[in-house]
Amino acid sequence: MSFWRSKTFNRKKIMIMFFAIFFVLLFLMGRLVYLMVFCSEYYGQKAKDLHERERDIKAARGKIIDATGTVLATNQSVCTISVIHSQIEDPEAVIAALVKELGLTEEEIRKRVEKNSSIERVKTNVPKEVGDAIRTYGLSGIKVDEDYKRYYPFDTLASTVLGFTGADNQGIVGLEVKYDSYLQGTAGKILTLTDARGVEIENAGETRLEPVNGNDLYISLDYNIQLYCEQAAEKAYLKKNADSVSIVVMNPQNGEILAMVNYPEFNLNDPFTLNVEAEGLTAEEKQNLLNQMWRNPCISDTYEPGSTFKIITAAAALEEGVVHVSDQFYCPGYKIVEDRKIRCARTSGHGAETFETGIMNSCNPVFIELGERLGVDNYFKYLKQFGLLTKTNIDLPGEAATIMHQKENVGPVELATMSFGQSFQITPIQLLTTVSSIINGGTRVTPHFGVEIRDDDGNLIETLQYDTTEGICQEKTSETMRYLLEKVVSEGGGNKAYIEGYDIGGKTATSQTLPRSDNKYISSFLGFAPADDPQIMVLVIINNPEGMYYGGMIAAPVAKDIFENILPYAILKSNETED
């Protein structure tokens, strides 16, 4: 009985083992079929990848093209020189050839040639003729691959606006970094079959995955206007031995920037060379100077705007209804605020004057009274309404914010100094943008350079859009401000910008830099034309001029020179566009 029970038990064990082995084999066969049939392509590619050496082919970066069709940033064909250790047959010949052609030391070359790696890059951005010369040696183990280097045809033109790229062809500063995602293309690849040792298989050929070029950026900057403004800035810089000169030209109707100058500019094709003489610097000191050189003061630096800010105070007072053009004021040369005597620029005083003549005279006591009439709450209401407390969102990196008093900390003295443009700081682009909204009918536009994105065949990819805010001020306020600012140029303190035959509006300013004890000044002029329908707005800032420093005396003539030369051109261009 026990015998038969034991026999039955063993039979069951054998059957269990049989089915277990059967199902395992069935699973393995199924897995094998799955891998060989359904995944064959995937694993075939993986196996191929193990035997392929990959080298990148850089894509050509998109061009930057101005409003006239002039190419401001493009590419030059260059080469990248690499060595493959496993394929080098004559190391000494390779070293000698590369030393001779690349101008590197033998130590530098030998280090890369003798390094046991799959591929070692020796030098990038090698001129094409040098790459062709290296090819003629016919030495095994040297690879000469096509590449691109960013090239700026006009060297220094609009350097702080355009910016430049790094060795990897990625944007570092300026428009190059802001629009990097559009300008960058997609890199291609060269795939070469190798054996298990990493040696290329003869006659196996190469597989090329062609690169896709980047898209072109079309901008509002006008080469002719930019060039002339740079010449005007250089002239003022040398004549006044100034620290720097900045000029911005903008269309106040749509925010398109036609020129932006920060003189002295730097060479975009050699951006790591300082534009000033500097010897014996540490690496850190040189880097700090480079960072300063690349900086765009028009958007990244704040300053006390001085009397140009009186435009904002006047517009706020008109908008609130606390002043009218014919209102009467009296200036004895100063105004007492609490225990402070705040002087007018004309210490003898202007005497009796209207609001209109007060603006023409740029009289501080008049604007102190306007601030008092508005009060702190209303003043800050209009600062916010006009957009001064937020950034302009210009399409350049590094924009600084307005540095303003906290409202709760503003007393009578602070309000008085703010009313004529002191004790706070804004950027030049913020001033330009805010005044644009006051004189264009009350629409705040976003200042910008970018207009369109097109592919390298010229096909439109995208029209760039920017925010606008309407109702900044009433049309009546805007009309009154245009009238008053035209009077400043035709009959008042801005008369050095007056041009026969053109109606120009504007405002001068002279402000002091901090600390006051340094006795350094900023002279500026902000003007627009035609006064009744502004199409061109110009801001001139001269930083720390030598000798005479009043804005009406040295900045206004620069603006006049610019208007005289660009207005006929701008009007002609506008007419051609309309036709």
C-alpha positions as CSV (number, residue, x, y, z in Angstrom):
1,M,0.0,0.0,0.0
2,S,2.8,2.4,0.9
3,F,4.6,1.3,-2.2
4,W,1.8,2.4,-4.5
5,R,1.4,5.6,-2.6
6,S,5.1,6.4,-3.0
7,K,5.0,5.6,-6.7
8,T,2.0,7.9,-7.3
9,F,3.9,10.7,-5.4
10,N,7.0,10.4,-7.5
11,R,4.9,10.4,-10.7
12,K,3.3,13.7,-9.6
13,K,6.8,15.2,-8.9
14,I,8.0,14.3,-12.3
15,M,4.9,15.8,-14.0
16,I,5.4,19.0,-12.0
17,M,9.0,19.3,-13.0
18,F,8.2,18.5,-16.6
19,F,5.6,21.2,-16.8
20,A,7.8,23.7,-15.0
21,I,10.6,23.1,-17.5
22,F,8.2,23.2,-20.4
23,F,6.8,26.6,-19.4
24,V,10.3,28.0,-18.8
25,L,11.4,26.8,-22.2
26,L,8.2,28.2,-23.7
27,F,8.8,31.6,-22.0
28,L,12.4,31.7,-23.2
29,M,11.4,30.8,-26.7
30,G,8.7,33.5,-26.6
31,R,11.2,36.0,-25.3
32,L,13.7,35.0,-28.0
33,V,11.1,35.5,-30.7
34,Y,10.1,38.9,-29.2
35,L,13.7,40.1,-29.2
36,M,14.6,38.8,-32.6
37,V,11.4,39.7,-34.4
38,F,9.8,42.6,-32.7
39,C,12.9,44.3,-31.2
40,S,15.4,43.5,-33.9
41,E,15.5,47.1,-35.3
42,Y,16.1,48.6,-31.8
43,Y,18.9,46.2,-30.8
44,G,20.4,46.3,-34.3
45,Q,20.7,50.1,-33.9
46,K,22.2,49.7,-30.4
47,A,24.8,47.2,-31.7
48,K,25.5,49.6,-34.6
49,D,25.9,52.5,-32.1
50,L,28.5,50.6,-30.2
51,H,30.6,50.4,-33.4
52,E,30.0,54.0,-34.5
53,R,32.1,57.0,-33.6
54,E,30.1,60.2,-33.5
55,R,31.3,63.7,-34.4
56,D,29.1,66.8,-34.3
57,I,28.6,69.1,-37.2
58,K,27.6,72.6,-36.0
59,A,24.6,74.2,-37.5
60,A,24.9,77.7,-39.0
61,R,23.5,80.2,-36.5
62,G,20.7,82.4,-37.8
63,K,21.6,85.9,-39.0
64,I,20.6,89.1,-37.3
65,I,19.2,91.6,-39.9
66,D,18.3,95.2,-39.4
67,A,15.4,97.3,-40.7
68,T,17.3,98.1,-44.0
69,G,18.1,94.5,-44.8
70,T,21.7,94.9,-43.6
71,V,23.2,91.8,-42.0
72,L,24.6,92.7,-38.6
73,A,25.5,89.2,-37.4
74,T,26.4,86.2,-39.6
75,N,28.7,83.2,-39.7
76,Q,32.2,82.4,-41.1
77,S,33.2,78.9,-42.2
78,V,35.9,77.5,-39.9
79,C,37.1,74.1,-38.9
80,T,37.5,71.9,-35.8
81,I,40.7,69.9,-35.6
82,S,40.5,66.6,-33.6
83,V,42.8,63.5,-33.2
84,I,41.8,59.9,-32.7
85,H,44.5,58.1,-30.7
86,S,43.7,54.6,-31.9
87,Q,44.2,55.6,-35.6
88,I,47.4,57.5,-35.3
89,E,50.2,55.7,-37.1
90,D,52.9,58.3,-36.9
91,P,52.5,60.3,-33.7
92,E,55.6,62.5,-34.2
93,A,54.5,63.5,-37.7
94,V,51.0,64.4,-36.4
95,I,52.5,66.5,-33.6
96,A,54.9,68.3,-36.0
97,A,52.1,69.1,-38.5
98,L,49.7,70.4,-35.9
99,V,52.3,72.5,-34.2
100,K,53.3,74.1,-37.5
101,E,49.7,74.8,-38.7
102,L,47.8,75.6,-35.5
103,G,50.5,77.7,-33.7
104,L,50.2,75.8,-30.5
105,T,53.1,74.6,-28.4
106,E,54.5,71.1,-28.8
107,E,53.6,70.4,-25.2
108,E,49.9,71.3,-25.8
109,I,49.7,69.2,-29.0
110,R,51.5,66.2,-27.5
111,K,49.2,66.1,-24.5
112,R,46.2,65.7,-26.8
113,V,47.8,63.3,-29.3
114,E,49.0,60.9,-26.6
115,K,45.8,60.9,-24.7
116,N,44.1,57.5,-25.0
117,S,40.5,58.7,-25.7
118,S,38.0,57.9,-28.5
119,I,38.4,61.4,-29.9
120,E,40.3,64.4,-28.6
121,R,39.5,68.0,-29.8
122,V,42.7,70.0,-30.4
123,K,41.4,73.4,-31.6
124,T,38.1,75.0,-32.7
125,N,37.4,78.0,-34.9
126,V,40.4,77.2,-37.1
127,P,40.4,79.2,-40.4
128,K,39.2,77.1,-43.3
129,E,42.5,77.6,-45.2
130,V,44.4,76.2,-42.2
131,G,42.0,73.2,-42.1
132,D,42.5,72.6,-45.8
133,A,46.3,72.7,-45.3
134,I,46.1,70.1,-42.5
135,R,44.1,67.8,-44.8
136,T,46.9,67.9,-47.4
137,Y,49.3,66.1,-45.0
138,G,47.2,62.9,-45.3
139,L,48.1,61.8,-41.8
140,S,46.0,59.1,-40.2
141,G,44.2,60.0,-37.0
142,I,43.6,63.7,-37.8
143,K,40.0,64.8,-38.3
144,V,39.1,68.1,-39.9
145,D,35.4,68.9,-39.5
146,E,33.5,71.8,-40.9
147,D,32.3,74.4,-38.3
148,Y,30.9,77.9,-38.0
149,K,32.2,80.9,-36.1
150,R,30.0,84.0,-35.4
151,Y,31.0,87.0,-37.4
152,Y,30.0,90.7,-37.0
153,P,30.7,92.6,-40.3
154,F,30.8,96.0,-38.6
155,D,32.9,95.1,-35.6
156,T,31.8,97.6,-32.9
157,L,28.4,98.6,-34.3
158,A,25.6,98.2,-31.6
159,S,27.9,95.9,-29.6
160,T,26.0,96.2,-26.3
161,V,22.7,95.5,-28.2
162,L,23.7,92.6,-30.4
163,G,25.9,90.9,-27.9
164,F,28.1,87.9,-28.9
165,T,28.4,84.2,-28.7
166,G,30.7,81.8,-26.9
167,A,32.9,79.1,-28.3
168,D,29.9,76.7,-28.5
169,N,28.0,79.3,-30.6
170,Q,25.5,80.0,-27.9
171,G,24.5,83.5,-27.1
172,I,26.1,85.2,-24.0
173,V,24.8,88.7,-23.9
174,G,22.4,91.0,-25.8
175,L,20.0,89.9,-28.5
176,E,22.2,86.9,-29.1
177,V,21.2,85.4,-25.8
178,K,17.6,86.8,-25.7
179,Y,16.7,85.2,-29.0
180,D,19.1,82.2,-28.7
181,S,16.3,79.6,-29.1
182,Y,15.4,81.0,-32.5
183,L,19.0,81.7,-33.7
184,Q,20.4,78.3,-32.7
185,G,20.1,75.5,-35.2
186,T,20.1,71.8,-34.7
187,A,23.6,70.2,-34.9
188,G,24.3,67.4,-37.4
189,K,26.5,64.3,-36.9
190,I,29.1,62.3,-38.7
191,L,28.9,58.6,-37.9
192,T,31.9,56.4,-38.7
193,L,32.0,52.5,-38.2
194,T,34.8,51.2,-36.0
195,D,36.0,47.8,-34.8
196,A,36.2,46.7,-31.2
197,R,39.4,48.6,-30.7
198,G,37.9,51.8,-31.9
199,V,39.8,51.8,-35.2
200,E,37.7,53.0,-38.2
201,I,36.8,50.2,-40.6
202,E,38.3,50.9,-44.1
203,N,35.9,51.4,-47.0
204,A,32.9,51.4,-44.5
205,G,32.2,55.1,-45.4
206,E,30.6,57.7,-43.2
207,T,26.9,58.4,-42.4
208,R,26.1,62.1,-42.3
209,L,23.1,63.6,-40.5
210,E,22.9,67.1,-41.9
211,P,22.5,70.0,-39.5
212,V,19.5,72.3,-39.6
213,N,20.4,76.0,-39.7
214,G,19.0,78.5,-37.2
215,N,16.3,81.0,-38.1
216,D,17.1,84.7,-38.9
217,L,16.1,87.5,-36.5
218,Y,14.9,90.7,-38.1
219,I,15.2,93.8,-35.9
220,S,14.0,97.4,-35.8
221,L,17.5,98.8,-35.5
222,D,18.4,100.9,-38.5
223,Y,22.0,100.7,-39.6
224,N,22.1,104.2,-41.0
225,I,20.6,105.8,-37.9
226,Q,22.7,103.7,-35.5
227,L,25.9,104.6,-37.4
228,Y,25.2,108.3,-37.3
229,C,24.3,108.2,-33.6
230,E,27.5,106.4,-32.8
231,Q,29.4,109.1,-34.7
232,A,27.6,111.8,-32.7
233,A,28.3,110.0,-29.5
234,E,32.0,109.7,-30.3
235,K,32.2,113.4,-31.1
236,A,30.5,114.4,-27.8
237,Y,32.7,111.8,-25.9
238,L,35.9,113.3,-27.2
239,K,34.9,116.9,-27.1
240,K,33.7,116.8,-23.4
241,N,36.2,114.1,-22.3
242,A,33.2,112.3,-20.8
243,D,33.2,108.9,-19.1
244,S,30.6,107.6,-21.6
245,V,27.8,108.8,-23.9
246,S,24.5,107.0,-24.4
247,I,21.9,107.7,-27.2
248,V,18.6,106.0,-27.8
249,V,16.3,106.6,-30.8
250,M,12.8,105.1,-30.6
251,N,9.5,105.3,-32.4
252,P,7.1,106.4,-29.5
253,Q,4.1,105.1,-31.4
254,N,5.1,101.4,-31.5
255,G,8.2,101.0,-29.3
256,E,10.5,100.0,-32.1
257,I,14.1,101.0,-31.2
258,L,15.9,102.5,-34.2
259,A,19.3,103.0,-32.5
260,M,20.9,102.4,-29.1
261,V,24.5,103.6,-28.5
262,N,26.7,103.2,-25.5
263,Y,30.0,104.8,-26.4
264,P,32.7,103.5,-26.2
265,E,31.5,100.3,-27.8
266,F,33.6,97.1,-28.0
267,N,34.7,94.9,-30.8
268,L,32.2,92.0,-31.2
269,N,34.7,89.9,-33.1
270,D,37.2,90.3,-30.2
271,P,34.9,90.6,-27.2
272,F,37.5,89.6,-24.6
273,T,39.9,92.4,-25.4
274,L,39.2,95.6,-23.3
275,N,38.3,98.8,-25.1
276,V,40.4,100.8,-22.7
277,E,44.1,100.7,-21.9
278,A,44.7,98.6,-18.8
279,E,48.0,96.9,-17.8
280,G,49.0,94.9,-14.9
281,L,45.5,93.7,-14.0
282,T,44.7,90.5,-12.1
283,A,42.4,88.0,-13.7
284,E,39.6,89.1,-11.4
285,E,40.1,92.8,-12.2
286,K,40.2,92.2,-15.9
287,Q,36.9,90.1,-15.7
288,N,35.2,92.9,-13.8
289,L,36.3,95.4,-16.5
290,L,35.0,93.0,-19.2
291,N,31.7,92.7,-17.5
292,Q,31.4,96.5,-17.3
293,M,32.4,96.8,-20.9
294,W,29.6,94.3,-22.0
295,R,27.0,96.1,-19.9
296,N,24.3,98.1,-21.5
297,P,23.8,101.2,-19.4
298,C,20.6,102.1,-21.3
299,I,18.8,99.2,-19.7
300,S,21.0,98.0,-16.8
301,D,22.1,101.2,-15.1
302,T,19.9,103.5,-13.1
303,Y,20.4,107.3,-12.7
304,E,18.7,110.4,-11.3
305,P,16.9,111.7,-14.4
306,G,16.8,115.3,-13.2
307,S,14.6,117.8,-15.1
308,T,13.5,115.3,-17.8
309,F,11.4,113.8,-15.1
310,K,9.4,117.0,-14.8
311,I,7.5,115.8,-17.8
312,I,6.0,113.0,-15.6
313,T,5.2,115.4,-12.8
314,A,3.6,117.9,-15.1
315,A,1.5,115.1,-16.8
316,A,0.4,113.8,-13.4
317,A,-0.7,117.3,-12.3
318,L,-2.6,117.9,-15.5
319,E,-4.2,114.5,-15.3
320,E,-5.4,115.1,-11.8
321,G,-6.6,118.6,-12.6
322,V,-4.5,120.4,-10.0
323,V,-2.9,122.7,-12.6
324,H,-3.8,124.5,-15.8
325,V,-1.5,126.1,-18.4
326,S,-2.3,129.6,-17.3
327,D,-1.9,129.0,-13.6
328,Q,0.3,131.6,-11.9
329,F,3.4,130.9,-9.8
330,Y,6.2,132.9,-8.2
331,C,9.9,131.9,-8.0
332,P,12.2,133.9,-5.7
333,G,15.0,131.5,-6.5
334,Y,14.1,128.9,-3.8
335,K,11.3,127.3,-2.0
336,I,11.2,126.4,1.7
337,V,10.0,122.9,2.4
338,E,9.9,122.1,6.2
339,D,13.3,123.3,7.4
340,R,15.0,123.0,4.0
341,K,15.7,125.7,1.4
342,I,15.5,124.0,-1.9
343,R,17.0,126.2,-4.6
344,C,16.1,126.8,-8.2
345,A,18.8,126.4,-10.9
346,R,18.4,130.2,-11.3
347,T,19.3,131.4,-7.9
348,S,18.1,134.9,-8.5
349,G,14.7,133.5,-9.3
350,H,12.3,133.6,-12.2
351,G,9.8,135.9,-10.5
352,A,6.2,135.7,-11.6
353,E,5.5,133.0,-14.2
354,T,2.7,130.8,-15.5
355,F,2.8,127.0,-15.6
356,E,3.7,127.3,-19.2
357,T,6.7,129.5,-18.6
358,G,7.6,127.5,-15.5
359,I,8.2,124.4,-17.8
360,M,10.0,126.5,-20.3
361,N,12.3,127.8,-17.5
362,S,12.5,124.3,-15.9
363,C,11.8,126.1,-12.6
364,N,12.2,123.8,-9.5
365,P,9.8,125.8,-7.2
366,V,7.0,125.4,-9.7
367,F,7.4,121.6,-9.7
368,I,7.8,121.4,-6.0
369,E,4.4,123.1,-5.7
370,L,2.9,120.7,-8.2
371,G,4.1,117.9,-6.0
372,E,2.5,119.5,-3.0
373,R,-0.8,119.9,-4.9
374,L,-0.8,116.3,-5.9
375,G,0.2,114.9,-2.5
376,V,2.1,111.7,-1.8
377,D,-0.9,109.3,-2.5
378,N,-1.8,110.8,-5.8
379,Y,1.9,111.1,-6.8
380,F,2.4,107.4,-6.3
381,K,-0.9,106.7,-8.0
382,Y,0.4,108.2,-11.2
383,L,3.8,106.6,-10.9
384,K,2.0,103.3,-10.9
385,Q,-0.5,104.4,-13.6
386,F,2.3,105.5,-15.9
387,G,4.1,102.2,-15.4
388,L,7.2,103.6,-13.7
389,L,7.2,101.1,-10.8
390,T,7.5,98.0,-13.1
391,K,10.1,97.1,-15.7
392,T,9.5,97.9,-19.4
393,N,10.2,94.3,-20.4
394,I,12.4,95.3,-23.2
395,D,13.7,92.3,-25.2
396,L,17.2,92.5,-23.8
397,P,18.5,90.7,-20.8
398,G,19.6,92.5,-17.6
399,E,17.0,95.3,-17.3
400,A,17.2,97.1,-13.9
401,A,14.1,98.1,-12.0
402,T,13.3,101.6,-10.8
403,I,14.8,102.5,-7.4
404,M,12.1,104.5,-5.6
405,H,11.2,105.6,-2.1
406,Q,8.7,103.5,-0.2
407,K,5.5,105.5,-0.1
408,E,5.3,105.4,3.7
409,N,8.8,106.9,3.9
410,V,8.0,109.9,1.7
411,G,7.7,113.2,3.5
412,P,7.4,116.8,2.2
413,V,11.2,117.0,1.4
414,E,11.3,113.7,-0.4
415,L,8.2,114.6,-2.4
416,A,9.7,118.0,-3.3
417,T,12.9,116.4,-4.6
418,M,11.1,113.7,-6.5
419,S,8.9,116.3,-8.3
420,F,12.0,117.6,-10.2
421,G,13.7,114.3,-10.7
422,Q,16.0,113.7,-7.8
423,S,16.4,111.3,-4.8
424,F,15.4,108.2,-6.9
425,Q,16.7,106.4,-9.9
426,I,15.4,105.0,-13.1
427,T,16.9,103.5,-16.3
428,P,17.1,105.5,-19.5
429,I,14.8,103.1,-21.3
430,Q,12.2,103.5,-18.5
431,L,12.3,107.3,-18.9
432,L,12.0,107.0,-22.7
433,T,9.1,104.5,-22.5
434,T,7.1,106.5,-19.9
435,V,7.5,109.8,-21.8
436,S,6.5,108.0,-25.0
437,S,3.1,107.1,-23.4
438,I,2.6,110.6,-22.3
439,I,3.1,112.2,-25.7
440,N,1.7,109.5,-28.0
441,G,-1.9,109.9,-26.7
442,G,-1.7,107.7,-23.6
443,T,-0.6,104.2,-24.8
444,R,2.4,102.6,-23.1
445,V,4.3,100.5,-25.6
446,T,6.9,97.8,-24.9
447,P,10.3,99.0,-26.2
448,H,11.8,96.3,-28.4
449,F,14.2,95.4,-31.2
450,G,12.8,92.1,-32.4
451,V,10.3,92.3,-35.3
452,E,10.2,89.0,-37.2
453,I,11.7,85.5,-37.3
454,R,12.3,84.0,-40.7
455,D,14.0,80.9,-41.9
456,D,17.2,81.0,-44.0
457,D,15.1,81.1,-47.2
458,G,13.3,84.2,-46.0
459,N,10.0,82.5,-45.2
460,L,8.1,84.1,-42.3
461,I,8.1,81.9,-39.1
462,E,6.8,84.3,-36.5
463,T,5.8,88.0,-36.2
464,L,6.9,89.0,-32.7
465,Q,4.2,90.6,-30.5
466,Y,4.6,92.9,-27.5
467,D,2.2,94.2,-24.8
468,T,0.6,97.6,-24.9
469,T,-1.4,99.4,-22.2
470,E,-3.9,102.0,-23.2
471,G,-5.3,104.8,-21.1
472,I,-2.1,105.8,-19.4
473,C,-3.3,109.4,-19.6
474,Q,-6.0,111.3,-21.4
475,E,-5.6,112.5,-25.0
476,K,-6.1,116.1,-23.7
477,T,-3.2,115.7,-21.3
478,S,-1.0,114.3,-24.0
479,E,-1.9,117.1,-26.4
480,T,-1.1,119.7,-23.7
481,M,2.2,118.1,-22.9
482,R,3.2,118.1,-26.6
483,Y,2.4,121.8,-26.8
484,L,4.3,122.7,-23.6
485,L,7.4,120.6,-24.6
486,E,7.5,122.2,-28.1
487,K,7.6,125.6,-26.3
488,V,10.6,124.4,-24.3
489,V,12.6,123.9,-27.5
490,S,11.3,126.8,-29.5
491,E,11.4,129.4,-26.8
492,G,12.7,127.9,-23.5
493,G,15.8,126.1,-22.1
494,G,15.9,123.5,-24.8
495,N,16.4,126.0,-27.6
496,K,19.8,124.6,-28.5
497,A,17.8,121.7,-30.1
498,Y,15.7,124.0,-32.2
499,I,15.7,123.3,-36.0
500,E,14.2,125.7,-38.5
501,G,11.4,124.0,-40.4
502,Y,10.7,121.3,-37.8
503,D,8.5,121.3,-34.7
504,I,10.5,119.6,-32.0
505,G,9.5,119.0,-28.4
506,G,11.8,118.2,-25.6
507,K,13.3,118.7,-22.2
508,T,16.8,119.2,-20.9
509,A,18.2,117.9,-17.6
510,T,21.3,118.2,-15.5
511,S,21.6,115.8,-12.5
512,Q,24.4,114.9,-10.1
513,T,25.7,111.4,-9.5
514,L,26.2,109.9,-6.1
515,P,28.0,110.7,-3.9
516,R,27.3,114.4,-4.4
517,S,30.8,115.2,-3.0
518,D,32.4,113.8,-6.2
519,N,30.9,116.8,-8.2
520,K,30.1,114.6,-11.2
521,Y,27.2,115.4,-13.4
522,I,25.0,113.8,-16.0
523,S,23.8,116.0,-18.8
524,S,20.8,114.9,-20.8
525,F,18.2,115.9,-23.4
526,L,15.0,114.1,-24.3
527,G,13.3,115.2,-27.5
528,F,10.7,114.1,-30.1
529,A,9.5,115.1,-33.5
530,P,7.2,116.1,-35.1
531,A,5.8,117.7,-32.0
532,D,2.2,117.4,-33.0
533,D,2.5,113.7,-34.1
534,P,5.7,112.2,-32.6
535,Q,7.4,109.6,-34.8
536,I,11.0,109.9,-33.5
537,M,12.1,110.2,-29.9
538,V,15.8,110.8,-29.0
539,L,17.4,110.6,-25.6
540,V,21.0,111.8,-25.2
541,I,22.9,111.2,-22.0
542,I,26.5,112.5,-21.4
543,N,28.0,111.0,-18.3
544,N,30.5,113.2,-16.4
545,P,31.4,115.7,-19.0
546,E,34.5,117.9,-18.5
547,G,33.9,121.7,-18.0
548,M,30.4,122.9,-18.9
549,Y,27.9,120.2,-17.8
550,Y,24.4,121.7,-18.3
551,G,22.1,119.5,-20.4
552,G,20.7,122.5,-22.4
553,M,24.2,123.5,-23.4
554,I,25.9,120.2,-24.3
555,A,23.3,117.5,-24.7
556,A,20.7,119.5,-26.6
557,P,23.1,120.3,-29.4
558,V,23.9,116.6,-29.8
559,A,20.2,115.9,-30.2
560,K,19.8,118.7,-32.7
561,D,22.6,117.3,-34.8
562,I,20.9,113.8,-34.7
563,F,17.5,115.2,-35.6
564,E,18.9,117.3,-38.5
565,N,20.5,114.2,-40.0
566,I,17.9,111.5,-39.3
567,L,14.6,113.3,-39.7
568,P,14.7,113.8,-43.5
569,Y,15.8,110.1,-43.8
570,A,13.2,108.8,-41.4
571,I,10.4,110.8,-43.1
572,L,11.5,109.6,-46.5
573,K,11.6,106.0,-45.3
574,S,8.2,106.4,-43.7
575,N,6.7,107.7,-47.0
576,E,8.3,104.8,-48.9
577,T,6.7,102.4,-46.5
578,E,3.3,104.0,-46.9
579,D,3.6,103.9,-50.6
